[in-house]
Amino acid sequence: MATTEECRSALDKLSDNMARADDGIRGASGFDRSLSCHITDLDTTFTGRIDDGRIEVLDTHEGPPREKAQIRLAMAGDDLVAMVDGELNFAKAWGSGRVRLEAGFRDLLRLRSLL
């Protein structure tokens, strides 16, 4: 089972990957949205923002998200680490229910190129 530190590191790596992405993906990520990522097996939530093509984690707390973010992710820690490392396909994980993603329709369209 992934630790809180490993999950935080995975989010940082995802942010770095987004910042280094080609112009098409970086353009898709160049929007400002609140974000929560609930790690279900650790019952820990990371909250922050996606801004200018990067993820900025502002807080970490126990339990589910306290406020409704514009983009909401929920998954096991091992799945987050595997996705960021390229070992787990996001679309398959989402389709099978291993990963939950909630966002507005326009945000979903923009996020599809990132995840």
Secondary structure as GFF3:
##gff-version 3
##sequence-region A 1 115
A	DSSP	alpha_helix	4	20	.	.	.	ID=ss1
A	DSSP	alpha_helix	23	29	.	.	.	ID=ss2
A	DSSP	beta_strand	33	39	.	.	.	ID=ss3
A	DSSP	beta_strand	44	51	.	.	.	ID=ss4
A	DSSP	beta_strand	54	62	.	.	.	ID=ss5
A	DSSP	beta_strand	71	75	.	.	.	ID=ss6
A	DSSP	alpha_helix	77	84	.	.	.	ID=ss7
A	DSSP	alpha_helix	90	95	.	.	.	ID=ss8
A	DSSP	beta_strand	99	103	.	.	.	ID=ss9
A	DSSP	alpha_helix	105	111	.	.	.	ID=ss10
###
